[in-house]
Amino acid sequence: MEVRRSEDALYFERVTCEHWSEVQSPIFHLFMAAFLVAFLVPQAFKYYAPVIRASFIVGIFLYMLWGALYWCTWDILMWGAVFFIQNFAQLVYILYNMRRVGLPKDLEILFAEVFQPFGVTRQDFQTLMQHHCKLVKIHSGDKYAVEGCTSVDERVSILVTGRMRVMFRGQFLHDINESEMIDSVEWEGCKIKRGEIFQVTVEAVDRCSYLCWNREKLQYYLEANSDLMTAFQYIRGKDVLSKIRETALNSYRINLKDIDQCEEVDSISVTNIRQGIADEDPNYIYNKQD
């Protein structure tokens, strides 16, 4: 390799390896090992993003140290500093987003039982609560909705604490317990048609608190956040099936007086109910699937 001197600077005229240089210092091999570690971290690893950035930061720092001690050139230090600052800023941002968001005890339970199993992060849940959402508290005997009077379009709610009871023409249908949606059935059944009215009365049995969103604004927000939209679809669907099952079981219990028969009713699942509907009218199931 020929080296030409120009004033006080040295530069390489051409790259032909007639004579190989000695092995570089340990610092060089350490910074290359840091980059190797960064590229070997699997994407499925829980802390993939911060680990890869931290490895880059360590590697770039050793690269700058190697350039300063053995090459004495400002080029290596300058570009090394640019990459160091970039990766450090990204690491800080990643760690900030990964921080544990503190939630009140009641909302912590709601998040853990309802949203976390569907992949919703604490940050997304906190943002969801801040988006046209309010925490409402009502007393025992207060009505959330009155059949034939209350509009379905206005709100969507999830019960945080307490218990509510759903009645139709004075007949008990089912209870709404903590961490369940209050109006999932109405939301599911009135996606397109507006101006619908509650066909049931929803009344607080205990002192209750619930998260309440403006339905239209929540729908717009979910459409802009596909992950939350998917989570809400699963949550709503699961809640609707649970309410259908409870309503069917309670209806069977009312019509059955035999204790043994009542015990058999408790073993009925949503699948059994669906199969019963199919046996009675197969076209009903096929039409729903279409």
C-alpha positions in Angstrom: 0.0 0.0 0.0 1.6 3.3 -1.1 1.3 6.4 1.1 1.8 9.8 -0.4 2.7 12.9 1.7 1.0 16.2 0.8 2.3 19.0 2.9 1.6 17.8 6.5 -1.1 15.2 5.7 -0.9 11.6 4.8 -3.3 9.9 2.6 -3.6 6.6 0.7 -3.1 6.8 -3.1 -4.3 3.4 -3.9 -5.5 0.3 -1.9 -3.3 -2.7 -2.8 -2.5 -4.9 0.1 1.1 -5.8 -0.7 1.9 -5.8 3.0 -0.7 -6.5 5.7 -0.7 -4.3 8.8 -0.6 -5.8 12.3 -3.7 -6.8 14.1 -5.6 -3.8 15.5 -5.8 -3.0 19.2 -8.3 -4.8 21.6 -10.5 -1.7 21.5 -11.1 -2.2 17.8 -12.3 -5.8 18.4 -14.4 -4.8 21.4 -16.4 -2.2 19.3 -16.8 -4.7 16.5 -18.1 -7.2 19.1 -20.6 -4.7 20.4 -22.0 -4.2 16.9 -22.1 -8.0 16.5 -24.2 -8.3 19.7 -26.6 -5.6 18.4 -27.2 -7.5 15.2 -27.6 -10.9 17.0 -30.4 -9.7 19.3 -33.6 -11.5 18.2 -36.6 -9.3 17.4 -38.8 -11.5 19.5 -36.8 -10.5 22.6 -38.9 -8.4 25.0 -36.3 -5.7 25.3 -35.1 -5.9 21.7 -35.3 -2.1 21.0 -33.4 -0.8 24.1 -30.7 -3.6 24.0 -29.9 -2.9 20.3 -29.6 0.8 20.9 -27.4 0.3 24.0 -25.1 -2.0 22.1 -24.8 0.5 19.3 -23.9 3.2 21.9 -21.2 1.1 23.5 -19.8 0.1 20.1 -19.8 3.7 18.8 -18.1 5.0 22.0 -15.3 2.3 21.6 -15.1 3.2 17.9 -14.5 6.9 18.8 -11.9 5.9 21.5 -10.1 3.7 19.0 -10.0 6.5 16.4 -8.8 9.0 19.0 -6.0 6.8 20.5 -4.7 5.0 17.4 -5.7 7.0 14.3 -5.8 10.5 15.7 -8.3 11.8 13.1 -11.2 14.2 13.7 -13.3 12.4 11.0 -13.8 9.3 13.1 -14.7 11.4 16.2 -17.1 13.7 14.3 -19.1 10.9 12.7 -18.9 8.8 15.8 -20.4 11.7 17.8 -23.2 12.1 15.4 -24.2 8.4 15.6 -23.7 8.4 19.4 -26.0 11.3 19.9 -28.6 9.8 17.5 -28.7 6.4 19.2 -28.6 7.9 22.7 -31.6 10.1 21.9 -33.5 7.1 20.5 -32.6 5.0 23.6 -34.0 7.7 25.9 -37.2 7.9 23.9 -37.6 4.1 23.9 -37.1 3.9 27.7 -39.5 6.8 28.2 -42.2 4.9 26.3 -41.5 1.7 28.2 -41.9 3.3 31.6 -44.5 1.8 33.8 -47.6 4.1 33.8 -49.2 4.3 37.3 -52.9 3.7 37.4 -55.4 3.9 40.3 -56.1 0.6 41.9 -59.6 0.1 40.3 -58.3 1.0 36.9 -55.3 -1.2 37.4 -57.7 -4.2 37.8 -59.7 -3.1 34.8 -56.6 -2.8 32.6 -55.2 -6.2 33.8 -58.4 -8.1 33.3 -59.8 -6.6 30.2 -57.3 -4.7 28.1 -53.8 -6.3 28.8 -54.8 -9.8 27.6 -55.5 -8.3 24.1 -52.1 -6.6 23.8 -53.1 -3.0 24.9 -50.1 -1.3 26.5 -50.4 0.9 29.6 -49.6 4.0 27.5 -52.4 3.2 25.0 -54.8 2.6 27.9 -53.9 5.9 29.5 -54.3 7.7 26.2 -57.7 6.0 25.7 -58.9 7.2 29.1 -57.8 10.8 28.3 -59.7 10.7 24.9 -63.2 12.2 25.7 -63.5 9.8 28.6 -64.8 10.5 32.1 -65.2 8.5 35.3 -68.8 8.7 36.5 -70.1 7.6 39.9 -73.7 6.8 40.7 -75.6 5.6 43.8 -77.6 2.4 44.3 -81.0 2.7 42.5 -79.7 5.3 40.0 -80.5 4.3 36.4 -77.9 4.2 33.7 -80.6 3.7 31.0 -84.4 3.5 30.9 -86.1 1.2 28.3 -87.9 3.2 25.6 -86.3 6.5 26.7 -82.5 6.6 26.7 -80.6 7.0 23.5 -78.1 4.4 22.5 -76.0 6.8 20.4 -74.6 9.0 23.1 -72.1 6.9 25.0 -70.2 3.6 25.6 -69.2 2.6 29.1 -67.3 0.0 31.1 -68.2 -0.7 34.7 -65.2 -0.2 37.0 -66.7 -0.9 40.5 -70.1 -2.0 41.7 -72.8 -4.1 40.1 -75.7 -3.2 37.8 -78.9 -5.0 36.9 -80.5 -5.3 33.5 -84.3 -5.5 33.4 -86.8 -5.9 30.5 -90.4 -5.0 31.4 -89.7 -5.6 35.0 -88.2 -9.1 34.4 -84.6 -9.7 35.4 -82.2 -10.5 32.5 -78.7 -10.5 33.9 -76.2 -8.6 36.0 -73.3 -6.4 34.9 -70.3 -7.0 37.1 -67.0 -5.1 37.5 -64.8 -4.9 34.4 -67.7 -5.6 32.0 -69.1 -3.3 29.3 -72.5 -1.8 30.2 -73.8 -1.3 26.7 -71.8 -3.7 24.5 -75.1 -5.3 23.2 -76.4 -1.9 22.1 -73.1 -0.9 20.6 -72.9 -4.2 18.6 -76.5 -4.1 17.5 -76.6 -0.5 16.4 -73.4 0.1 14.4 -75.1 1.5 11.4 -78.6 2.6 12.3 -78.6 5.8 14.4 -81.3 7.1 16.8 -81.8 3.7 18.5 -83.3 3.6 22.0 -82.5 1.2 24.9 -84.9 -1.7 25.0 -83.8 -2.5 28.6 -83.4 -0.7 31.9 -80.0 -0.7 33.4 -80.0 0.1 37.2 -77.2 0.3 39.8 -77.5 -2.3 42.5 -74.5 -0.9 44.5 -72.6 2.3 44.5 -71.0 2.2 41.0 -68.3 3.9 39.0 -67.8 3.5 35.3 -65.6 4.8 32.4 -67.8 6.6 29.9 -66.7 7.6 26.3 -68.6 9.7 23.8 -69.5 6.9 21.4 -69.0 8.8 18.1 -65.6 10.3 19.1 -64.5 6.9 20.5 -65.3 5.3 17.2 -63.3 7.8 15.2 -60.4 7.4 17.6 -60.4 3.6 17.3 -60.6 3.8 13.5 -57.3 5.8 13.6 -55.7 3.2 15.9 -56.1 -0.3 14.4 -54.6 -2.1 17.4 -57.1 -0.6 19.8 -59.9 -1.2 17.3 -59.0 -4.9 17.1 -58.8 -5.1 20.9 -62.2 -3.4 21.4 -63.8 -5.8 18.8 -62.6 -8.8 20.8 -63.6 -7.2 24.2 -67.1 -6.2 22.9 -67.7 -9.6 21.2 -66.6 -11.5 24.4 -68.9 -9.3 26.5 -71.9 -9.7 24.2 -71.5 -13.5 24.2 -71.2 -13.5 28.0 -74.4 -11.5 28.4 -76.3 -13.7 25.9 -75.3 -16.7 28.0 -76.3 -15.2 31.3 -79.6 -14.1 29.9 -80.3 -17.5 28.5 -79.3 -19.3 31.8 -81.4 -16.9 33.9 -84.4 -17.5 31.6 -84.0 -21.2 31.9 -83.8 -21.0 35.7 -87.0 -19.0 36.0 -88.9 -21.7 34.0 -87.3 -24.7 35.8 -88.4 -25.8 39.2 -86.4 -29.0 39.5 -83.1 -28.4 41.4 -81.4 -31.1 39.3 -82.4 -29.5 36.1 -81.2 -26.1 37.4 -77.7 -27.6 38.1 -77.6 -28.9 34.6 -78.4 -25.4 33.3 -75.2 -24.1 34.9 -73.1 -26.3 32.6 -74.5 -24.8 29.5 -72.0 -22.9 27.4 -72.3 -20.3 24.6 -71.5 -23.1 22.1 -74.5 -25.1 23.5 -76.8 -22.1 23.1 -75.6 -21.5 19.5 -76.1 -25.2 18.7 -79.6 -25.1 20.2 -80.5 -22.2 17.9 -79.0 -24.0 14.9 -81.0 -27.2 15.7 -84.2 -25.2 16.0 -83.6 -23.0 12.9 -80.4 -23.8 10.9 -81.1 -20.9 8.5 -80.6 -18.5 11.4 -77.0 -19.4 11.8 -76.3 -19.4 8.1 -77.9 -16.0 7.6 -75.8 -14.6 10.5 -72.6 -15.9 8.9 -73.5 -14.4 5.6 
